[in-house]
C-alpha cells in the first residue's frame, strides 16, 4: 500500500500521502511489536475525585502486554497541570520508560524539522524537489497509454513553456537518473504514483503526516506514555487538572411546626472528551491550595488583568456566624434531652453520615402523632404558612425522602470532608448530573430578621438553621417549601457539623419596623495633662430606637441586626443575644397584634489634644468650671494661669513703656524741626529747648525701666514654659 503516494497536488497530495502510508490518528497507540490490526491497550477513566477548589483528580486504569506505547490527548490548557501532577504506576513489575509530549512550538516549525517539509501546503513538484538525489520507483503512463515502471534517482524538477491550443502553459518534468540508461525526463502530469526506496525518508514523511494530522485540533496536545516489561499487567495513570467545581443544591421542607427536612444534591459536570463509564467518584469539600505554573509555554512578564465590574440583581443576604461562641440566640436553644427545636429530634444517620430512609418515615409518623396542643404551641410564623393553613389538610405535606435516598457515604478526610458515592457513576462527555448526598431531618426555628441595610421597613422571614447532620454542608442555594407550597429561596454558606446559621427566604409583610436615631450633645468626661499637652475626652452618644409592630395573627421572634462599630460601645440595658463580625443581634418577642420597642444606646470617647501653651486663659477658665475635671488638674491649671497672668502683666507694662518712648521720640522729632526754623532770640525757641531737655531726662528713666521689664518678661516666660513643659497630672 506504500506505493499509493503523491497522487495529487496541494492539500490533496498531503491527504493522499496520509492514506498511502496507512496513517490513522488514534488516542491510544498499539503496543510495541503488536500486529498492525491488533487491539490497542486502553486506559479508560476509572476514578474521579472532584474538589471544591476548581480541580479534579482523574485515574485511568487498563491492561497492557509487554512493551507498550499509549497516546493520550489533552487540551492545551491542561498541559501545565498535567506536567505538575502526572503519576504513573506499572503494577506488574514493569518500568515506565518515558513520557513524551508535543512541543509548544507552532506546527510549521515542527514540520520544518523533518526531512520532507510539509509546511506551507507544498505541491507535488515541491515535495519531489526536496528529495533530490533519493531513489524512487515511478509508475507513469507511457506513450502507448500503458503504465510503465521506472526506477532511478531524482535529479530535479524542470519546467518548460508549451503551446496548447494557442495558449502558453507551463509543464513540469521530473528528471531521473536511471542506472544503465542515463537521464530520463517524465512529465509530472503522466505520473501515476511514486514510491521512495529510502526507508528513513519514508519514516520521516510518515511522522510529518502524523504531526500534521494532530495539528487539525490546535487545542489538543498528545502525550505518549511508554511502558517496558514482560507479559500482561495492569497500569495506572493519574493526574490533577482543572475541572468545574462540584456544586450543591438543597431543598428544605418546613412542616406546620417549623421542623425542617433537608435534601441535598451534588451538581457534577463532565467537561472532558471521555465518557465516564462506571467510574468510582468522590466529592471533596475543602479549599486545598491549587495554582497554575507555566511549565509548558515560554514565560513573559505578566501584566495585570483588570476585570470589568459586574453588577448583580438583588441578592439574598448572607449571615455571619456568632463570634462569641454561642450557637443559638436566647429562647431558641432546644430543651435538655431534645434533639431538635420544638421538641422534635433529627433523624439518626447511618455509618459514614448516610441517613436511613426509614428514619425519615419514622419522623413523619412521629409528627402526625403529636397532640393538637403541641401543634398550637409550635404554630408556624411564616406568612405562607398562614395561607397554607387555610387551604385545609389536602396535600398538606411534601415528603422529600419518598423515593430518594442519599447515594453518598461521607467521611472526614484530614482537614477536608469527602462524599464517596456508593454506586459507580456513568456520565457521558459534556454532560452533567444531579447526585443525592443528604436526605434527613435537621434542627431549625422560624425567625424574622430585620436589618436596616437590607430593607428599611420590613424584616425577612428566615430560619435559624443548625447542621445537626454529621456532614460538612457545602454552600449552595436552598429552595424553601412551607408544607407543599413554595416559600422562597435562600443561600446556605459552608457549614461544619454542629454549626448554626441564619437563612432568609421571603419578606415578612406582616411585621413592620421603624428605626429612629438621635444624638445628644457631647459631654466632657476626663481631662489630664501630660508633659504640657492637655488631653480632653468627650463622650459622644448615639441613641437608636427600633419600634416593631406585628400585624399578623402569629407570634414572631424578631432578630434585630444592629451594625457593630468597633469605636462605639454598647451603653443600653438591652444586651445582644449574639455578636457576629459585623452586627449585634437582639432578640425581641413580638406577640401577634402587638408592638414592642428596643433602644440601643452606644457611646464613643473622642479625645482631643492641644499644647497648654497654645491654650488661652478663657478656655482654661471654662475647664476650671467643669465638674468632671479633677482637683489636681484644676490646681495645676490655676498655677499655670497665675504664671501666665504674671507673664502677661509684665508684657503689658513693657508695652506701655515702649509706647511712651515712641511718643517722646515722635515729639522730639517735631521739636527739632521747629527749632531749626526759629531764631535763637525767640521766646518759643527757649521754651522748646527747656522741654527738650526735660524729655531727655524722661527718656533715660524710661529706657532703664524698659530694660528691667524685658529681663522680667523673659524670666516670667521661662518660668511659665518650664512649669507647663514638666506638668503631668490627671
PyMOL commands that set and color helices and strands:
alter all, ss='L'
color gray80, all
select helices_A, chain A and resi 10-20+76-85+107-112+124-130+188-190+199-214+341-343+351-353+357-368+372-377+383-389+612-614+617-624+631-677+683-725
alter helices_A, ss='H'
color red, helices_A
select strands_A, chain A and resi 44-51+55-65+68-75+87-90+95-101+135-141+147-164+167-178+182-187+191-196+220-228+232-242+247-254+260-270+276-285+408-413+416-421+425-427+431-441+443-451+460-466+476-482+485-492+500-507+511-518+523-530+533-550+556-563+569-570+578-579+583-590+595-611+728-729
alter strands_A, ss='S'
color yellow, strands_A
deselect
rebuild
show_as cartoon
